[in-house]
């Protein structure tokens, strides 16, 4: 450092360099995150579907679930109909709290053989990508839902991948990640998701692991995880840790193997007498799983 360069100027220049990096590569937002290890957050899904935005943020603060994926058509009301001022207000509410708006959970899908429906889903995805940027989120969740029986598997897979490439390229201009949930009765079969991503070219299009029962189909969770691990981004969906027999400890071990530092997002639908108490309970279980992680970090 030159003698004439003050510490303050050095820090300012370092920050500017970081901003330049994030503009050049949208995914740098992941590596520049202040989080140093995976954390538990909430998908509004069922437990948060009827909370307005102030209540949602307050309940996440109370429970220590400091990240939230806003599911579409829920009581928080964060949709593309918001004005510029309203979008800024959403962004401010998160900025003034310890809770991160991880992203937006949409229902957009790209498997329809109807060109008009496909185009509508792509165009609406782009509008919500703009919304994500405006509210300070880092990405949008989309999903395949099926492979229509009347169309060849290969054709639909190519269509889904091409659509993801189109929205991914668009999202780069807004610094957003496109998170593709492993979803649907056919497309949650891991080989089908791999076939899609073998044709995905945009680096900001990532997989959101969804903790499905089909993850355990032959060759088992480790083999299936290995098929997709190169594309896993910064979100993983889980169900409550104490209501099914999904091997979450093994999943956490596998995530450690790829040095995963993203969000574990609770997508809960079971009935509980007190959802805030339920969130606190899940955080205790999450921390216990995390404390027992074994295995080497491979990257």
FENHU-V164232 format. One line per field, one symbol per residue. ss: DSSP state (H for helix, E for strand, L for the rest). phi: phi as a letter, one per 30 degrees, with the letter a starting at -180 (. if undefined). burial: + if it has 24 or more other C-alpha atoms within 12 Angstrom, else -. A space follows every 50 residues. Layout:
ss = ???
phi = ???
burial = ???
This chain:
ss = LLLLLLHHHHHHHHHHHHHHHHHHLLLHHHHLLLLLLLEEEEELLLLLLL LLHHHHHHHHHHHLLLEEEEELLLLLLLLLLLLHHHHHHHHHHHHLLLLE EEEEELLLLLLLLLHHHHHHHHHHHHHHHHHHHHHLLLEEEEELLLLLLL LLHHHHHHHHHHHHHHHHHHHHLLLLEEEEELLLLLLLLHHHHHHHHLLL LLLLEEEEELLLHHHHLLLHHHHHHHHHHHHEEEEEEELLLLLLLLLHHH HHHHHHHLLLLLEEEELLLLLLLLHHHHHHHHHHHHHHHHHLLLLLLLL
phi = .dddcdddddddddddddddddddbeddedddeddcadbcbbcdgcdcdc cddededdddddciccbbcdddicddidbddddeddddddededddbdcc ddlccccdbbcdddedddddddddedddddeeddcidcabcbadcabedd bdeddddddddddddddddddedcicccccddbjdcdddeddddddddcd cddccbccdchcdddcdecjddddeddcddcdcbbbcbcedcbbcddddd dddddddchdbccccdccbddbdbdddddddddddddddddcdbjddca
burial = ---------------------+--++++++-------++++++++++++- +-++-++++++-++++++++++-+-+++++------+--++--+--+-++ +++++++++++++----++-++-+++++++++++++++++++++++++-- -----+++++++++++++++++-+++++++++++-+++++++++++++++ -++++++++++++++-----++-++-+++++++++++++++----+++++ ++++++-+++++++++++------++-+++-++--+--++---------
